[in-house]
C-alpha cells in the first residue's frame, strides 16, 4: 500500500478551533490517542541515506504494530507518497524480535493524535513532544488532498521531514 499525504505545521493554540471548524463542515472525530513511535536503525544500511524506516508503534501503552516505510516520492504540491507495510501485533515482544535481527532503537517520537475522517481523507492532528503541532491529510489523489487543505483554509508551512528526522535534528543526532 502507498500512503499519500501532506503535513503542515500549525500553531498549537489553533488546534481546538481547527477541530471545531472541521466538525462544522462534516469531518468526524474518530478517536484521540497517545502514540509512542520507536524508530529502529537497520544493522546493515543507513535508513537516513536510503530514506526508509522501521517503526514500532505503541498506542495508549499497548504495542500495536510494526511498520516498514519505503522511500518518499514527491508528487504534486508538497504531497508525498511512500510504500507502507504494516504488521499488527497480537502477541509477543516486537522489540525483542527486532533486536534479535540486529535492529537498534534510534529515535522515539511521542505524540497525542486526533484522528478525523472527511470524505475519502484521513486527517490527523498531532501534538508532538518537543516539535509542536501538525496536521496531516491523507488520501489517494494528490490534487484532492490539496483541494481539501485549501477548503479548510489551513495556514502553515508544508513539512516534508518526518517527525523522526525532526527529532534527530533537534538532538543533533543521526540514525
C-alpha positions, -999 to 999 in steps of 0.1 A, spaced: 0 0 0 12 35 -8 5 64 17 -1 98 1 -1 128 24 7 164 31 19 176 65 16 211 78 30 227 109 3 247 127 0 268 158 -9 246 188 -32 273 202 -53 269 170 -60 232 173 -93 233 192 -107 259 168 -94 238 139 -112 206 152 -144 226 156 -142 240 121 -136 205 107 -165 191 125 -188 220 114 -181 212 77 -187 175 82 -155 159 94 -160 132 120 -137 128 150 -128 91 152 -106 89 182 -78 106 202 -49 85 214 -14 87 228 12 72 204 48 64 210 67 56 178 101 39 182 122 40 150 149 14 145 182 15 127 189 -13 103 220 -34 111 235 -32 75 223 1 60 217 36 70 179 44 68 186 81 66 206 75 34 181 51 19 151 71 31 134 41 47 121 34 82 111 6 105 87 18 133 73 1 163 40 19 174 27 18 210 -8 32 214 -21 41 248 6 19 264 -1 -12 243 21 -23 214 1 -21 182 22 -25 151 55 -27 132 56 -6 100 81 -6 72 82 27 53 98 29 18 114 59 1 94 91 -2 83 101 -37 73 137 -41 40 141 -60 25 175 -67 21 205 -45 40 191 -15 22 158 -14 45 129 -7 39 92 -14 57 62 1 52 25 4 40 12 38 38 -23 51 21 -26 84 21 -57 107 -5 -57 135 9 -71 168 -13 -96 187 12 -114 209 50 -114 216 76 -88 221 83 -70 188 112 -50 203 129 -83 212 122 -96 177 137 -65 161 168 -65 184 173 -102 177 176 -94 140 202 -67 147 179 -36 147 186 -10 173 163 17 186 174 51 171 148 77 180 114 79 198 86 102 188 58 108 214 25 124 203 -11 128 210 -30 122 178 -66 131 169 -80 111 140 -107 126 119 -124 115 86 -136 138 59 -149 123 27 -122 100 14 -95 116 36 -79 107 69 -70 138 88 -47 136 118 -39 164 142 -7 158 161 7 174 192 43 161 191 65 163 221 94 187 215 82 196 180 48 213 182 16 207 163 9 194 129 -20 184 107 -17 156 81 -42 149 53 -40 115 37 -58 103 6 -54 86 -28 -55 116 -50 -28 143 -45 -50 170 -61 -79 161 -38 -56 163 -8 -45 198 -17 -82 209 -25 -92 197 10 -63 216 25 -74 248 7 -111 242 15 -103 241 52 -83 273 48 -54 257 67 -25 280 70 10 268 78 43 256 65 43 223 45 67 200 61 85 173 42 106 158 70 93 130 92 89 135 129 118 112 135 140 133 112 130 165 130 137 149 165 171 137 153 180 172 140 167 187 173 191 164 192 219 168 167 219 130 161 219 106 132 203 72 128 
